[in-house]
């Protein structure tokens, strides 16, 4: 499963996490992200229009789009039908993992403990989302979890911003870093797509060796 998600992300180490309240703004958002150099994005299933946002982004073709905050089988199926090429969950749920494996779509379950990580590894999920990364202890926790599980790769998400980015990306166990700081609710409310582009470009630049 690690190779699958790594292939879908196409080498990108930045994963913008998007909660889009108004699907009508999706095209402008995609254009800003692509102009900033983003190659992938995660659309959270936290709004009524999430499926429409996924469909619009997938149709645009400029980004590899996945669905986040997927909590159950129904949401996983709907997200894939809408065009999601990968699924991210805030925690480990066996039904979500099984559904994604049946649909042959990479899944990144969330973990916060060694027990959850072991469960994910047993089901073939070698890439996991450490969530919420910063409240859990940030890099100290990630390193502590990575040490006994060298086969695991992490996409830390939660409380991460520009100031933390380089430190996370320097960790060998980190496949990519997810975050909402590039396109926050405030940016979207104000229609500040130039700032979204700028922050995305900054993050992409910092993630490039």
N, C-alpha and C positions, 0 to 999 in steps of 0.2 A: 504493500500500500504506500510505503514511502516513495518508491520510484514513481508510482502513479501520480501522486500529488506534485512531486517535484517536476514531472514532465508537464503537467497542466500549468503550473506556475511559470514554466519556460525560463527558469533561471532568475526570475524576479525575486528580490528579497524584501520588497515593500508591498504590503497588502492593505490598501485603504479600506476601512470598514465604514460602510455608508448606511445611514438611516435617513431615508428620503420621504418626507411627509407628503409632498405633492408630486405625483408622477409626471405632471406637465413640465417640471423642471429637469427631467432626466437627461434630455438631449444636451442641454447646456452644461450639465454636470459632467457628462461623458466627454464632451469636447475639452473641458478644462483639465480633466484628469489625463487625457491622452496628450494634450499640449504640454503637460508637465512631465511626460515621460512614463506615466504608469502603464503597466502592461496587464494588470489584473486588478480585480476589486471584489469585495464581498458586500452583498446587499443583505441587510438584516431583515428578518421576517418579524419586524416590530410594528409595521404599519399596515393598514388595510390595502394599500396599493403596492405592496412589495412585489407581487407577481407581475404587475404591469411594468414596474421599474425594471425587473429582471428581463422581461421580454424586450423592452426598448433597448436596454444595454446590449443584450445578446444580438439583436438585429443590427445594431450599429456596427459591430464587428471590430471595433478598435481595441476592445479589452476582452480578456478572458474573465468571465463573470461567474461567481459562485454565490451561494446563499448561506447566510449566517443566522445565528439564533434559531436554528432548526431544532425543535423540541420533540417531534414525534414523527411517526411514519407518514401520516397524511401530509404534513408540511414538506417532508423530504420528497414525496412523490410529486406534489404540486410544484415545488421548486425546480425539479429536474424537467418537468413538463414545460415550464416557463423558460427554460434555456440554461439553467445553472449547470456548470461543468464540474463543480465540486461543492461539497456540503461541509459546513462548519457548525459545530454544536457547542454551547457553553459548558456542557457537562457530558459525561459518558452515559449514553442510553443505548441499550442493546438493540431495541427495535429500529432506531435510526441507523445504527451501524449495519444491521442485517439488511435493511431496505436498500441502502446505498450499495452494498455488496451485490445484492440481487440485480440492481440496475446498472452495475459496473461503473459506478461513479465514485471517485475518490472521496473519502470522508475523513475529516479531522475532528475527532471528539475532544472536548475539553476535559482537562484533568487538573486537580489541585493537590493530589496526594500520591504517594508511592503505590498505594493499593489500587487507585484508579488507573494509574499508568500500567501496572501489571495486567489489569483487566483488558486495557486497550491493546497491549502487546499480544496477549493471548488470542485476540480476535483478528490479528494481522494488521492492526493500525500502528505502524511504526512512527508516524508523524502525529503529534498531538498538539493541542492548543493549551498552553499554560495560561489559565484564566482564574481570577484576575491577577495578572502578573505582578504588578507593583504592590497592591495591597497584600499579596501573599508573601512578599519579601524580595521580589525582584530577582536580580542576578544571583543572590545568595541561595535562594530556593531553587532556581533553575540549575545551578551547578551541583547542588546537593542531590537533586533528582537525576541529573545526567550521569553522575559518577557511577552508580551501580547498574545503570542501564545504558551501556555505550551504543546499543542498537537504536535507541530512541532519538528522534529529531523533534524539535520544538518550534512552534509558532507562538511566541509569547504575545499576549494581547491584554490590554486593560491598564489604564493609567500611564501608558508609555507616550512620550512626546519627543520632540526633537533633541532635547538635552540627553535623553537616555539612549538614543538610537545607536550611536557608534559602539557603545559598550555591549549592547545586546548582539549586534551583528558580528562583533569580534569573537563571540563564543562559537566554537566548532560545532556544538550541538544545535545551534539555531539555524533553521532552514530559511525562515523569513520572519519579519516582524509585522504584526497587524496593529492598526490604530485608527482612531477617528479624528485625530487632530488635523488631518489634511483637509477634511470637509466636515466641519462641525454643524450642529443645528443652527448656530448663529450665522455661519457663513451662508447656509442655504436660505435662511429667513431673509437675509439682507440681499441675496442674489450676488454675493461677492465672489464671482467665479474667477476673477483675476487673482485673488488671494488664494483660492483653492489651487489654481495653477502654480502659483509661486511656491506654496508649501509642499506641493507634490514634487515639483522640480528639485526643491531643496532636499527632500527625503530621498529621492532617487539618486541625486548626486552623492549624498553621504553613503549610500549603499553600494556605490560603484567603486571597486578597488582602484 
